[in-house]
Amino acid sequence: MKKNFSDWKYVIIAIFVIVGVIFLIRIFYLQVINDSYFLSAENNVLRQTTIYPNRGLIFDWNENIMVFDEAAL
């Protein structure tokens, strides 16, 4: 009894093509139709934070403070 493997070849090719089409449809949906990742990326890019550096104190010869940090907005 001889098995015909050429029929299985087309079944396996069809499975790979179907899986590839499903992946392409999902990628299209995520990148073009769905806005959740786009909005999340925009919020991440546009976040601005100001970090004020701590410069430390400046003392004179007699250990008196001459200059100190004060945050100016």
mmCIF file as Biopython writes it, N, C-alpha, C and O atoms, coordinates in Angstrom:
data_model
#
loop_
_atom_site.group_PDB
_atom_site.id
_atom_site.type_symbol
_atom_site.label_atom_id
_atom_site.label_alt_id
_atom_site.label_comp_id
_atom_site.label_asym_id
_atom_site.label_entity_id
_atom_site.label_seq_id
_atom_site.pdbx_PDB_ins_code
_atom_site.Cartn_x
_atom_site.Cartn_y
_atom_site.Cartn_z
_atom_site.occupancy
_atom_site.B_iso_or_equiv
_atom_site.auth_seq_id
_atom_site.auth_asym_id
_atom_site.pdbx_PDB_model_num
ATOM 1   N N  . MET A ? 1  ? 0.834  -1.169 0.000  1.0 0.0 1  A 1 
ATOM 2   C CA . MET A ? 1  ? 0.000  0.000  0.000  1.0 0.0 1  A 1 
ATOM 3   C C  . MET A ? 1  ? 0.885  1.242  0.000  1.0 0.0 1  A 1 
ATOM 4   O O  . MET A ? 1  ? 1.591  1.498  0.975  1.0 0.0 1  A 1 
ATOM 5   N N  . LYS A ? 2  ? 0.855  1.986  -1.045 1.0 0.0 2  A 1 
ATOM 6   C CA . LYS A ? 2  ? 1.709  3.144  -1.236 1.0 0.0 2  A 1 
ATOM 7   C C  . LYS A ? 2  ? 0.940  4.412  -0.837 1.0 0.0 2  A 1 
ATOM 8   O O  . LYS A ? 2  ? -0.190 4.636  -1.271 1.0 0.0 2  A 1 
ATOM 9   N N  . LYS A ? 3  ? 1.593  5.244  0.011  1.0 0.0 3  A 1 
ATOM 10  C CA . LYS A ? 3  ? 0.963  6.499  0.433  1.0 0.0 3  A 1 
ATOM 11  C C  . LYS A ? 3  ? 1.382  7.622  -0.506 1.0 0.0 3  A 1 
ATOM 12  O O  . LYS A ? 3  ? 2.518  7.673  -0.977 1.0 0.0 3  A 1 
ATOM 13  N N  . ASN A ? 4  ? 0.467  8.491  -0.758 1.0 0.0 4  A 1 
ATOM 14  C CA . ASN A ? 4  ? 0.733  9.614  -1.653 1.0 0.0 4  A 1 
ATOM 15  C C  . ASN A ? 4  ? 1.050  10.850 -0.804 1.0 0.0 4  A 1 
ATOM 16  O O  . ASN A ? 4  ? 0.148  11.490 -0.262 1.0 0.0 4  A 1 
ATOM 17  N N  . PHE A ? 5  ? 2.349  11.175 -0.695 1.0 0.0 5  A 1 
ATOM 18  C CA . PHE A ? 5  ? 2.776  12.288 0.145  1.0 0.0 5  A 1 
ATOM 19  C C  . PHE A ? 5  ? 2.632  13.639 -0.545 1.0 0.0 5  A 1 
ATOM 20  O O  . PHE A ? 5  ? 2.754  14.668 0.120  1.0 0.0 5  A 1 
ATOM 21  N N  . SER A ? 6  ? 2.387  13.676 -1.806 1.0 0.0 6  A 1 
ATOM 22  C CA . SER A ? 6  ? 2.221  14.955 -2.493 1.0 0.0 6  A 1 
ATOM 23  C C  . SER A ? 6  ? 0.951  15.661 -2.026 1.0 0.0 6  A 1 
ATOM 24  O O  . SER A ? 6  ? 0.894  16.891 -2.032 1.0 0.0 6  A 1 
ATOM 25  N N  . ASP A ? 7  ? -0.069 14.900 -1.622 1.0 0.0 7  A 1 
ATOM 26  C CA . ASP A ? 7  ? -1.281 15.511 -1.080 1.0 0.0 7  A 1 
ATOM 27  C C  . ASP A ? 7  ? -0.994 16.175 0.270  1.0 0.0 7  A 1 
ATOM 28  O O  . ASP A ? 7  ? -1.509 17.255 0.559  1.0 0.0 7  A 1 
ATOM 29  N N  . TRP A ? 8  ? -0.172 15.524 1.088  1.0 0.0 8  A 1 
ATOM 30  C CA . TRP A ? 8  ? 0.200  16.101 2.387  1.0 0.0 8  A 1 
ATOM 31  C C  . TRP A ? 8  ? 1.029  17.361 2.211  1.0 0.0 8  A 1 
ATOM 32  O O  . TRP A ? 8  ? 0.948  18.275 3.031  1.0 0.0 8  A 1 
ATOM 33  N N  . LYS A ? 9  ? 1.822  17.418 1.154  1.0 0.0 9  A 1 
ATOM 34  C CA . LYS A ? 9  ? 2.637  18.597 0.902  1.0 0.0 9  A 1 
ATOM 35  C C  . LYS A ? 9  ? 1.752  19.831 0.732  1.0 0.0 9  A 1 
ATOM 36  O O  . LYS A ? 9  ? 2.070  20.900 1.254  1.0 0.0 9  A 1 
ATOM 37  N N  . TYR A ? 10 ? 0.659  19.689 0.016  1.0 0.0 10 A 1 
ATOM 38  C CA . TYR A ? 10 ? -0.251 20.812 -0.202 1.0 0.0 10 A 1 
ATOM 39  C C  . TYR A ? 10 ? -1.007 21.182 1.077  1.0 0.0 10 A 1 
ATOM 40  O O  . TYR A ? 10 ? -1.317 22.354 1.292  1.0 0.0 10 A 1 
ATOM 41  N N  . VAL A ? 11 ? -1.299 20.216 1.909  1.0 0.0 11 A 1 
ATOM 42  C CA . VAL A ? 11 ? -1.961 20.494 3.190  1.0 0.0 11 A 1 
ATOM 43  C C  . VAL A ? 11 ? -1.039 21.291 4.100  1.0 0.0 11 A 1 
ATOM 44  O O  . VAL A ? 11 ? -1.474 22.254 4.732  1.0 0.0 11 A 1 
ATOM 45  N N  . ILE A ? 12 ? 0.234  20.900 4.173  1.0 0.0 12 A 1 
ATOM 46  C CA . ILE A ? 12 ? 1.198  21.605 5.017  1.0 0.0 12 A 1 
ATOM 47  C C  . ILE A ? 12 ? 1.444  23.019 4.489  1.0 0.0 12 A 1 
ATOM 48  O O  . ILE A ? 12 ? 1.529  23.967 5.270  1.0 0.0 12 A 1 
ATOM 49  N N  . ILE A ? 13 ? 1.558  23.162 3.182  1.0 0.0 13 A 1 
ATOM 50  C CA . ILE A ? 13 ? 1.726  24.498 2.590  1.0 0.0 13 A 1 
ATOM 51  C C  . ILE A ? 13 ? 0.511  25.365 2.896  1.0 0.0 13 A 1 
ATOM 52  O O  . ILE A ? 13 ? 0.660  26.547 3.206  1.0 0.0 13 A 1 
ATOM 53  N N  . ALA A ? 14 ? -0.676 24.800 2.813  1.0 0.0 14 A 1 
ATOM 54  C CA . ALA A ? 14 ? -1.901 25.555 3.100  1.0 0.0 14 A 1 
ATOM 55  C C  . ALA A ? 14 ? -1.941 25.992 4.560  1.0 0.0 14 A 1 
ATOM 56  O O  . ALA A ? 14 ? -2.368 27.107 4.860  1.0 0.0 14 A 1 
ATOM 57  N N  . ILE A ? 15 ? -1.503 25.129 5.466  1.0 0.0 15 A 1 
ATOM 58  C CA . ILE A ? 15 ? -1.468 25.495 6.889  1.0 0.0 15 A 1 
ATOM 59  C C  . ILE A ? 15 ? -0.521 26.657 7.109  1.0 0.0 15 A 1 
ATOM 60  O O  . ILE A ? 15 ? -0.871 27.604 7.814  1.0 0.0 15 A 1 
ATOM 61  N N  . PHE A ? 16 ? 0.674  26.614 6.526  1.0 0.0 16 A 1 
ATOM 62  C CA . PHE A ? 16 ? 1.627  27.716 6.677  1.0 0.0 16 A 1 
ATOM 63  C C  . PHE A ? 16 ? 1.094  29.009 6.084  1.0 0.0 16 A 1 
ATOM 64  O O  . PHE A ? 16 ? 1.287  30.077 6.664  1.0 0.0 16 A 1 
ATOM 65  N N  . VAL A ? 17 ? 0.431  28.934 4.946  1.0 0.0 17 A 1 
ATOM 66  C CA . VAL A ? 17 ? -0.130 30.132 4.318  1.0 0.0 17 A 1 
ATOM 67  C C  . VAL A ? 17 ? -1.231 30.720 5.189  1.0 0.0 17 A 1 
ATOM 68  O O  . VAL A ? 17 ? -1.297 31.937 5.361  1.0 0.0 17 A 1 
ATOM 69  N N  . ILE A ? 18 ? -2.091 29.879 5.738  1.0 0.0 18 A 1 
ATOM 70  C CA . ILE A ? 18 ? -3.170 30.363 6.604  1.0 0.0 18 A 1 
ATOM 71  C C  . ILE A ? 18 ? -2.613 31.026 7.864  1.0 0.0 18 A 1 
ATOM 72  O O  . ILE A ? 18 ? -3.087 32.088 8.265  1.0 0.0 18 A 1 
ATOM 73  N N  . VAL A ? 19 ? -1.614 30.408 8.487  1.0 0.0 19 A 1 
ATOM 74  C CA . VAL A ? 19 ? -0.993 31.001 9.679  1.0 0.0 19 A 1 
ATOM 75  C C  . VAL A ? 19 ? -0.325 32.328 9.325  1.0 0.0 19 A 1 
ATOM 76  O O  . VAL A ? 19 ? -0.421 33.282 10.097 1.0 0.0 19 A 1 
ATOM 77  N N  . GLY A ? 20 ? 0.339  32.408 8.195  1.0 0.0 20 A 1 
ATOM 78  C CA . GLY A ? 20 ? 0.974  33.656 7.763  1.0 0.0 20 A 1 
ATOM 79  C C  . GLY A ? 20 ? -0.047 34.755 7.513  1.0 0.0 20 A 1 
ATOM 80  O O  . GLY A ? 20 ? 0.180  35.908 7.878  1.0 0.0 20 A 1 
ATOM 81  N N  . VAL A ? 21 ? -1.166 34.407 6.894  1.0 0.0 21 A 1 
ATOM 82  C CA . VAL A ? 21 ? -2.218 35.406 6.651  1.0 0.0 21 A 1 
ATOM 83  C C  . VAL A ? 21 ? -2.809 35.884 7.968  1.0 0.0 21 A 1 
ATOM 84  O O  . VAL A ? 21 ? -3.096 37.071 8.122  1.0 0.0 21 A 1 
ATOM 85  N N  . ILE A ? 22 ? -2.994 34.977 8.917  1.0 0.0 22 A 1 
ATOM 86  C CA . ILE A ? 22 ? -3.507 35.381 10.238 1.0 0.0 22 A 1 
ATOM 87  C C  . ILE A ? 22 ? -2.536 36.341 10.909 1.0 0.0 22 A 1 
ATOM 88  O O  . ILE A ? 22 ? -2.964 37.344 11.481 1.0 0.0 22 A 1 
ATOM 89  N N  . PHE A ? 23 ? -1.233 36.056 10.852 1.0 0.0 23 A 1 
ATOM 90  C CA . PHE A ? 23 ? -0.238 36.961 11.428 1.0 0.0 23 A 1 
ATOM 91  C C  . PHE A ? 23 ? -0.258 38.325 10.741 1.0 0.0 23 A 1 
ATOM 92  O O  . PHE A ? 23 ? -0.182 39.353 11.413 1.0 0.0 23 A 1 
ATOM 93  N N  . LEU A ? 24 ? -0.359 38.346 9.424  1.0 0.0 24 A 1 
ATOM 94  C CA . LEU A ? 24 ? -0.395 39.620 8.702  1.0 0.0 24 A 1 
ATOM 95  C C  . LEU A ? 24 ? -1.631 40.439 9.055  1.0 0.0 24 A 1 
ATOM 96  O O  . LEU A ? 24 ? -1.547 41.658 9.206  1.0 0.0 24 A 1 
ATOM 97  N N  . ILE A ? 25 ? -2.776 39.774 9.186  1.0 0.0 25 A 1 
ATOM 98  C CA . ILE A ? 25 ? -4.000 40.488 9.578  1.0 0.0 25 A 1 
ATOM 99  C C  . ILE A ? 25 ? -3.850 41.057 10.984 1.0 0.0 25 A 1 
ATOM 100 O O  . ILE A ? 25 ? -4.257 42.192 11.232 1.0 0.0 25 A 1 
ATOM 101 N N  . ARG A ? 26 ? -3.277 40.297 11.902 1.0 0.0 26 A 1 
ATOM 102 C CA . ARG A ? 26 ? -3.091 40.771 13.282 1.0 0.0 26 A 1 
ATOM 103 C C  . ARG A ? 26 ? -2.115 41.948 13.325 1.0 0.0 26 A 1 
ATOM 104 O O  . ARG A ? 26 ? -2.368 42.922 14.035 1.0 0.0 26 A 1 
ATOM 105 N N  . ILE A ? 27 ? -1.024 41.883 12.595 1.0 0.0 27 A 1 
ATOM 106 C CA . ILE A ? 27 ? -0.058 42.985 12.556 1.0 0.0 27 A 1 
ATOM 107 C C  . ILE A ? 27 ? -0.707 44.228 11.958 1.0 0.0 27 A 1 
ATOM 108 O O  . ILE A ? 27 ? -0.497 45.329 12.467 1.0 0.0 27 A 1 
ATOM 109 N N  . PHE A ? 28 ? -1.479 44.082 10.902 1.0 0.0 28 A 1 
ATOM 110 C CA . PHE A ? 28 ? -2.189 45.218 10.311 1.0 0.0 28 A 1 
ATOM 111 C C  . PHE A ? 28 ? -3.148 45.832 11.312 1.0 0.0 28 A 1 
ATOM 112 O O  . PHE A ? 28 ? -3.236 47.055 11.416 1.0 0.0 28 A 1 
ATOM 113 N N  . TYR A ? 29 ? -3.868 45.000 12.052 1.0 0.0 29 A 1 
ATOM 114 C CA . TYR A ? 29 ? -4.810 45.498 13.050 1.0 0.0 29 A 1 
ATOM 115 C C  . TYR A ? 29 ? -4.072 46.277 14.134 1.0 0.0 29 A 1 
ATOM 116 O O  . TYR A ? 29 ? -4.518 47.356 14.524 1.0 0.0 29 A 1 
ATOM 117 N N  . LEU A ? 30 ? -2.962 45.756 14.625 1.0 0.0 30 A 1 
ATOM 118 C CA . LEU A ? 30 ? -2.234 46.419 15.709 1.0 0.0 30 A 1 
ATOM 119 C C  . LEU A ? 30 ? -1.603 47.737 15.263 1.0 0.0 30 A 1 
ATOM 120 O O  . LEU A ? 30 ? -1.566 48.688 16.044 1.0 0.0 30 A 1 
ATOM 121 N N  . GLN A ? 31 ? -1.113 47.815 14.040 1.0 0.0 31 A 1 
ATOM 122 C CA . GLN A ? 31 ? -0.388 48.996 13.602 1.0 0.0 31 A 1 
ATOM 123 C C  . GLN A ? 31 ? -1.267 50.047 12.958 1.0 0.0 31 A 1 
ATOM 124 O O  . GLN A ? 31 ? -0.946 51.233 13.043 1.0 0.0 31 A 1 
ATOM 125 N N  . VAL A ? 32 ? -2.360 49.668 12.319 1.0 0.0 32 A 1 
ATOM 126 C CA . VAL A ? 32 ? -3.166 50.627 11.568 1.0 0.0 32 A 1 
ATOM 127 C C  . VAL A ? 32 ? -4.495 50.920 12.247 1.0 0.0 32 A 1 
ATOM 128 O O  . VAL A ? 32 ? -4.874 52.084 12.371 1.0 0.0 32 A 1 
ATOM 129 N N  . ILE A ? 33 ? -5.197 49.912 12.680 1.0 0.0 33 A 1 
ATOM 130 C CA . ILE A ? 33 ? -6.552 50.104 13.180 1.0 0.0 33 A 1 
ATOM 131 C C  . ILE A ? 33 ? -6.578 50.432 14.669 1.0 0.0 33 A 1 
ATOM 132 O O  . ILE A ? 33 ? -7.282 51.357 15.075 1.0 0.0 33 A 1 
ATOM 133 N N  . ASN A ? 34 ? -5.839 49.708 15.484 1.0 0.0 34 A 1 
ATOM 134 C CA . ASN A ? 34 ? -5.868 49.878 16.933 1.0 0.0 34 A 1 
ATOM 135 C C  . ASN A ? 34 ? -5.007 51.076 17.330 1.0 0.0 34 A 1 
ATOM 136 O O  . ASN A ? 34 ? -3.859 51.181 16.898 1.0 0.0 34 A 1 
ATOM 137 N N  . ASP A ? 35 ? -5.560 51.993 18.161 1.0 0.0 35 A 1 
ATOM 138 C CA . ASP A ? 35 ? -4.827 53.198 18.572 1.0 0.0 35 A 1 
ATOM 139 C C  . ASP A ? 35 ? -4.207 53.086 19.956 1.0 0.0 35 A 1 
ATOM 140 O O  . ASP A ? 35 ? -3.531 54.022 20.385 1.0 0.0 35 A 1 
ATOM 141 N N  . SER A ? 36 ? -4.400 52.002 20.663 1.0 0.0 36 A 1 
ATOM 142 C CA . SER A ? 36 ? -3.932 51.950 22.051 1.0 0.0 36 A 1 
ATOM 143 C C  . SER A ? 36 ? -2.406 52.012 22.144 1.0 0.0 36 A 1 
ATOM 144 O O  . SER A ? 36 ? -1.882 52.705 23.016 1.0 0.0 36 A 1 
ATOM 145 N N  . TYR A ? 37 ? -1.690 51.318 21.282 1.0 0.0 37 A 1 
ATOM 146 C CA . TYR A ? 37 ? -0.235 51.363 21.337 1.0 0.0 37 A 1 
ATOM 147 C C  . TYR A ? 37 ? 0.300  52.708 20.857 1.0 0.0 37 A 1 
ATOM 148 O O  . TYR A ? 37 ? 1.319  53.181 21.359 1.0 0.0 37 A 1 
ATOM 149 N N  . PHE A ? 38 ? -0.368 53.322 19.902 1.0 0.0 38 A 1 
ATOM 150 C CA . PHE A ? 38 ? 0.042  54.638 19.419 1.0 0.0 38 A 1 
ATOM 151 C C  . PHE A ? 38 ? -0.111 55.681 20.524 1.0 0.0 38 A 1 
ATOM 152 O O  . PHE A ? 38 ? 0.788  56.494 20.739 1.0 0.0 38 A 1 
ATOM 153 N N  . LEU A ? 39 ? -1.236 55.662 21.218 1.0 0.0 39 A 1 
ATOM 154 C CA . LEU A ? 39 ? -1.451 56.621 22.301 1.0 0.0 39 A 1 
ATOM 155 C C  . LEU A ? 39 ? -0.484 56.379 23.452 1.0 0.0 39 A 1 
ATOM 156 O O  . LEU A ? 39 ? -0.006 57.332 24.068 1.0 0.0 39 A 1 
ATOM 157 N N  . SER A ? 40 ? -0.197 55.142 23.742 1.0 0.0 40 A 1 
ATOM 158 C CA . SER A ? 40 ? 0.766  54.826 24.796 1.0 0.0 40 A 1 
ATOM 159 C C  . SER A ? 40 ? 2.163  55.326 24.421 1.0 0.0 40 A 1 
ATOM 160 O O  . SER A ? 40 ? 2.879  55.851 25.274 1.0 0.0 40 A 1 
ATOM 161 N N  . ALA A ? 41 ? 2.549  55.170 23.175 1.0 0.0 41 A 1 
ATOM 162 C CA . ALA A ? 41 ? 3.855  55.646 22.727 1.0 0.0 41 A 1 
ATOM 163 C C  . ALA A ? 41 ? 3.916  57.172 22.749 1.0 0.0 41 A 1 
ATOM 164 O O  . ALA A ? 41 ? 4.942  57.740 23.125 1.0 0.0 41 A 1 
ATOM 165 N N  . GLU A ? 42 ? 2.842  57.839 22.354 1.0 0.0 42 A 1 
ATOM 166 C CA . GLU A ? 42 ? 2.818  59.304 22.383 1.0 0.0 42 A 1 
ATOM 167 C C  . GLU A ? 42 ? 2.930  59.825 23.808 1.0 0.0 42 A 1 
ATOM 168 O O  . GLU A ? 42 ? 3.637  60.805 24.047 1.0 0.0 42 A 1 
ATOM 169 N N  . ASN A ? 43 ? 2.250  59.193 24.758 1.0 0.0 43 A 1 
ATOM 170 C CA . ASN A ? 43 ? 2.344  59.620 26.149 1.0 0.0 43 A 1 
ATOM 171 C C  . ASN A ? 43 ? 3.739  59.405 26.695 1.0 0.0 43 A 1 
ATOM 172 O O  . ASN A ? 43 ? 4.204  60.177 27.533 1.0 0.0 43 A 1 
ATOM 173 N N  . ASN A ? 44 ? 4.407  58.371 26.235 1.0 0.0 44 A 1 
ATOM 174 C CA . ASN A ? 44 ? 5.755  58.081 26.701 1.0 0.0 44 A 1 
ATOM 175 C C  . ASN A ? 44 ? 6.755  59.084 26.128 1.0 0.0 44 A 1 
ATOM 176 O O  . ASN A ? 44 ? 7.694  59.481 26.819 1.0 0.0 44 A 1 
ATOM 177 N N  . VAL A ? 45 ? 6.568  59.491 24.891 1.0 0.0 45 A 1 
ATOM 178 C CA . VAL A ? 45 ? 7.506  60.397 24.234 1.0 0.0 45 A 1 
ATOM 179 C C  . VAL A ? 45 ? 7.353  61.815 24.764 1.0 0.0 45 A 1 
ATOM 180 O O  . VAL A ? 45 ? 8.350  62.515 24.939 1.0 0.0 45 A 1 
ATOM 181 N N  . LEU A ? 46 ? 6.137  62.246 25.020 1.0 0.0 46 A 1 
ATOM 182 C CA . LEU A ? 46 ? 5.880  63.638 25.366 1.0 0.0 46 A 1 
ATOM 183 C C  . LEU A ? 46 ? 5.967  63.934 26.858 1.0 0.0 46 A 1 
ATOM 184 O O  . LEU A ? 46 ? 5.657  65.050 27.275 1.0 0.0 46 A 1 
ATOM 185 N N  . ARG A ? 47 ? 6.373  62.984 27.659 1.0 0.0 47 A 1 
ATOM 186 C CA . ARG A ? 47 ? 6.489  63.216 29.090 1.0 0.0 47 A 1 
ATOM 187 C C  . ARG A ? 47 ? 7.736  64.057 29.363 1.0 0.0 47 A 1 
ATOM 188 O O  . ARG A ? 47 ? 8.846  63.686 28.982 1.0 0.0 47 A 1 
ATOM 189 N N  . GLN A ? 48 ? 7.535  65.193 30.028 1.0 0.0 48 A 1 
ATOM 190 C CA . GLN A ? 48 ? 8.656  66.072 30.341 1.0 0.0 48 A 1 
ATOM 191 C C  . GLN A ? 48 ? 8.773  66.202 31.852 1.0 0.0 48 A 1 
ATOM 192 O O  . GLN A ? 48 ? 7.804  66.538 32.534 1.0 0.0 48 A 1 
ATOM 193 N N  . THR A ? 49 ? 9.945  65.938 32.360 1.0 0.0 49 A 1 
ATOM 194 C CA . THR A ? 49 ? 10.214 66.115 33.779 1.0 0.0 49 A 1 
ATOM 195 C C  . THR A ? 49 ? 11.434 66.998 33.926 1.0 0.0 49 A 1 
ATOM 196 O O  . THR A ? 49 ? 12.406 66.867 33.182 1.0 0.0 49 A 1 
ATOM 197 N N  . THR A ? 50 ? 11.375 67.896 34.888 1.0 0.0 50 A 1 
ATOM 198 C CA . THR A ? 50 ? 12.496 68.789 35.166 1.0 0.0 50 A 1 
ATOM 199 C C  . THR A ? 50 ? 13.192 68.298 36.420 1.0 0.0 50 A 1 
ATOM 200 O O  . THR A ? 50 ? 12.569 68.148 37.471 1.0 0.0 50 A 1 
ATOM 201 N N  . ILE A ? 51 ? 14.470 68.053 36.304 1.0 0.0 51 A 1 
ATOM 202 C CA . ILE A ? 51 ? 15.276 67.612 37.437 1.0 0.0 51 A 1 
ATOM 203 C C  . ILE A ? 51 ? 16.251 68.730 37.767 1.0 0.0 51 A 1 
ATOM 204 O O  . ILE A ? 51 ? 17.119 69.083 36.969 1.0 0.0 51 A 1 
ATOM 205 N N  . TYR A ? 52 ? 16.086 69.267 38.950 1.0 0.0 52 A 1 
ATOM 206 C CA . TYR A ? 52 ? 16.971 70.348 39.375 1.0 0.0 52 A 1 
ATOM 207 C C  . TYR A ? 52 ? 18.210 69.748 40.030 1.0 0.0 52 A 1 
ATOM 208 O O  . TYR A ? 52 ? 18.086 68.902 40.916 1.0 0.0 52 A 1 
ATOM 209 N N  . PRO A ? 53 ? 19.389 70.164 39.615 1.0 0.0 53 A 1 
ATOM 210 C CA . PRO A ? 53 ? 20.614 69.581 40.178 1.0 0.0 53 A 1 
ATOM 211 C C  . PRO A ? 53 ? 20.900 70.116 41.578 1.0 0.0 53 A 1 
ATOM 212 O O  . PRO A ? 53 ? 20.610 71.269 41.896 1.0 0.0 53 A 1 
ATOM 213 N N  . ASN A ? 54 ? 21.463 69.264 42.384 1.0 0.0 54 A 1 
ATOM 214 C CA . ASN A ? 54 ? 21.889 69.655 43.715 1.0 0.0 54 A 1 
ATOM 215 C C  . ASN A ? 54 ? 23.361 70.043 43.635 1.0 0.0 54 A 1 
ATOM 216 O O  . ASN A ? 54 ? 24.224 69.185 43.452 1.0 0.0 54 A 1 
ATOM 217 N N  . ARG A ? 55 ? 23.643 71.324 43.770 1.0 0.0 55 A 1 
ATOM 218 C CA . ARG A ? 55 ? 25.002 71.819 43.566 1.0 0.0 55 A 1 
ATOM 219 C C  . ARG A ? 55 ? 25.811 71.825 44.854 1.0 0.0 55 A 1 
ATOM 220 O O  . ARG A ? 55 ? 27.040 71.888 44.813 1.0 0.0 55 A 1 
ATOM 221 N N  . GLY A ? 56 ? 25.153 71.761 45.969 1.0 0.0 56 A 1 
ATOM 222 C CA . GLY A ? 56 ? 25.878 71.757 47.231 1.0 0.0 56 A 1 
ATOM 223 C C  . GLY A ? 56 ? 26.055 73.165 47.781 1.0 0.0 56 A 1 
ATOM 224 O O  . GLY A ? 56 ? 25.664 74.151 47.157 1.0 0.0 56 A 1 
ATOM 225 N N  . LEU A ? 57 ? 26.644 73.231 48.945 1.0 0.0 57 A 1 
ATOM 226 C CA . LEU A ? 57 ? 26.854 74.503 49.637 1.0 0.0 57 A 1 
ATOM 227 C C  . LEU A ? 57 ? 28.280 74.985 49.409 1.0 0.0 57 A 1 
ATOM 228 O O  . LEU A ? 57 ? 29.202 74.190 49.226 1.0 0.0 57 A 1 
ATOM 229 N N  . ILE A ? 58 ? 28.440 76.303 49.424 1.0 0.0 58 A 1 
ATOM 230 C CA . ILE A ? 58 ? 29.774 76.896 49.314 1.0 0.0 58 A 1 
ATOM 231 C C  . ILE A ? 58 ? 30.062 77.622 50.624 1.0 0.0 58 A 1 
ATOM 232 O O  . ILE A ? 58 ? 29.298 78.481 51.063 1.0 0.0 58 A 1 
ATOM 233 N N  . PHE A ? 59 ? 31.178 77.254 51.230 1.0 0.0 59 A 1 
ATOM 234 C CA . PHE A ? 59 ? 31.573 77.837 52.516 1.0 0.0 59 A 1 
ATOM 235 C C  . PHE A ? 59 ? 32.757 78.763 52.311 1.0 0.0 59 A 1 
ATOM 236 O O  . PHE A ? 59 ? 33.519 78.616 51.356 1.0 0.0 59 A 1 
ATOM 237 N N  . ASP A ? 60 ? 32.902 79.721 53.219 1.0 0.0 60 A 1 
ATOM 238 C CA . ASP A ? 60 ? 34.088 80.565 53.202 1.0 0.0 60 A 1 
ATOM 239 C C  . ASP A ? 60 ? 35.136 79.974 54.148 1.0 0.0 60 A 1 
ATOM 240 O O  . ASP A ? 60 ? 34.979 78.855 54.635 1.0 0.0 60 A 1 
ATOM 241 N N  . TRP A ? 61 ? 36.219 80.742 54.408 1.0 0.0 61 A 1 
ATOM 242 C CA . TRP A ? 61 ? 37.319 80.240 55.228 1.0 0.0 61 A 1 
ATOM 243 C C  . TRP A ? 61 ? 36.885 79.972 56.669 1.0 0.0 61 A 1 
ATOM 244 O O  . TRP A ? 61 ? 37.462 79.127 57.352 1.0 0.0 61 A 1 
ATOM 245 N N  . ASN A ? 62 ? 35.885 80.685 57.114 1.0 0.0 62 A 1 
ATOM 246 C CA . ASN A ? 62 ? 35.448 80.550 58.502 1.0 0.0 62 A 1 
ATOM 247 C C  . ASN A ? 62 ? 34.275 79.573 58.655 1.0 0.0 62 A 1 
ATOM 248 O O  . ASN A ? 62 ? 33.600 79.581 59.684 1.0 0.0 62 A 1 
ATOM 249 N N  . GLU A ? 63 ? 34.031 78.749 57.661 1.0 0.0 63 A 1 
ATOM 250 C CA . GLU A ? 63 ? 32.963 77.754 57.655 1.0 0.0 63 A 1 
ATOM 251 C C  . GLU A ? 63 ? 31.570 78.383 57.700 1.0 0.0 63 A 1 
ATOM 252 O O  . GLU A ? 63 ? 30.629 77.757 58.189 1.0 0.0 63 A 1 
ATOM 253 N N  . ASN A ? 64 ? 31.427 79.607 57.199 1.0 0.0 64 A 1 
ATOM 254 C CA . ASN A ? 64 ? 30.117 80.235 57.058 1.0 0.0 64 A 1 
ATOM 255 C C  . ASN A ? 64 ? 29.587 79.955 55.651 1.0 0.0 64 A 1 
ATOM 256 O O  . ASN A ? 64 ? 30.342 79.955 54.679 1.0 0.0 64 A 1 
ATOM 257 N N  . ILE A ? 65 ? 28.272 79.717 55.561 1.0 0.0 65 A 1 
ATOM 258 C CA . ILE A ? 65 ? 27.668 79.417 54.258 1.0 0.0 65 A 1 
ATOM 259 C C  . ILE A ? 65 ? 27.586 80.701 53.432 1.0 0.0 65 A 1 
ATOM 260 O O  . ILE A ? 65 ? 27.002 81.696 53.862 1.0 0.0 65 A 1 
ATOM 261 N N  . MET A ? 66 ? 28.175 80.659 52.253 1.0 0.0 66 A 1 
ATOM 262 C CA . MET A ? 66 ? 28.119 81.797 51.347 1.0 0.0 66 A 1 
ATOM 263 C C  . MET A ? 66 ? 26.992 81.632 50.326 1.0 0.0 66 A 1 
ATOM 264 O O  . MET A ? 66 ? 26.253 82.579 50.057 1.0 0.0 66 A 1 
ATOM 265 N N  . VAL A ? 67 ? 26.858 80.425 49.756 1.0 0.0 67 A 1 
ATOM 266 C CA . VAL A ? 67 ? 25.874 80.158 48.717 1.0 0.0 67 A 1 
ATOM 267 C C  . VAL A ? 67 ? 25.184 78.821 49.053 1.0 0.0 67 A 1 
ATOM 268 O O  . VAL A ? 67 ? 25.827 77.858 49.472 1.0 0.0 67 A 1 
ATOM 269 N N  . PHE A ? 68 ? 23.841 78.795 48.852 1.0 0.0 68 A 1 
ATOM 270 C CA . PHE A ? 68 ? 23.093 77.546 49.081 1.0 0.0 68 A 1 
ATOM 271 C C  . PHE A ? 68 ? 22.106 77.370 47.935 1.0 0.0 68 A 1 
ATOM 272 O O  . PHE A ? 68 ? 21.820 78.300 47.181 1.0 0.0 68 A 1 
ATOM 273 N N  . ASP A ? 69 ? 21.598 76.146 47.831 1.0 0.0 69 A 1 
ATOM 274 C CA . ASP A ? 69 ? 20.637 75.817 46.768 1.0 0.0 69 A 1 
ATOM 275 C C  . ASP A ? 69 ? 19.261 76.343 47.114 1.0 0.0 69 A 1 
ATOM 276 O O  . ASP A ? 69 ? 18.798 76.245 48.251 1.0 0.0 69 A 1 
ATOM 277 N N  . GLU A ? 70 ? 18.620 76.905 46.102 1.0 0.0 70 A 1 
ATOM 278 C CA . GLU A ? 70 ? 17.226 77.302 46.253 1.0 0.0 70 A 1 
ATOM 279 C C  . GLU A ? 70 ? 16.567 77.063 44.890 1.0 0.0 70 A 1 
ATOM 280 O O  . GLU A ? 70 ? 17.021 77.589 43.873 1.0 0.0 70 A 1 
ATOM 281 N N  . ALA A ? 71 ? 15.509 76.277 44.880 1.0 0.0 71 A 1 
ATOM 282 C CA . ALA A ? 71 ? 14.840 75.958 43.620 1.0 0.0 71 A 1 
ATOM 283 C C  . ALA A ? 71 ? 14.094 77.166 43.115 1.0 0.0 71 A 1 
ATOM 284 O O  . ALA A ? 71 ? 13.299 77.766 43.839 1.0 0.0 71 A 1 
ATOM 285 N N  . ALA A ? 72 ? 14.347 77.524 41.874 1.0 0.0 72 A 1 
ATOM 286 C CA . ALA A ? 72 ? 13.650 78.640 41.213 1.0 0.0 72 A 1 
ATOM 287 C C  . ALA A ? 72 ? 12.824 78.074 40.073 1.0 0.0 72 A 1 
ATOM 288 O O  . ALA A ? 72 ? 13.330 77.351 39.215 1.0 0.0 72 A 1 
ATOM 289 N N  . LEU A ? 73 ? 11.568 78.410 40.081 1.0 0.0 73 A 1 
ATOM 290 C CA . LEU A ? 73 ? 10.696 77.879 39.029 1.0 0.0 73 A 1 
ATOM 291 C C  . LEU A ? 73 ? 10.475 78.861 37.945 1.0 0.0 73 A 1 
ATOM 292 O O  . LEU A ? 73 ? 9.763  78.569 36.983 1.0 0.0 73 A 1 
#
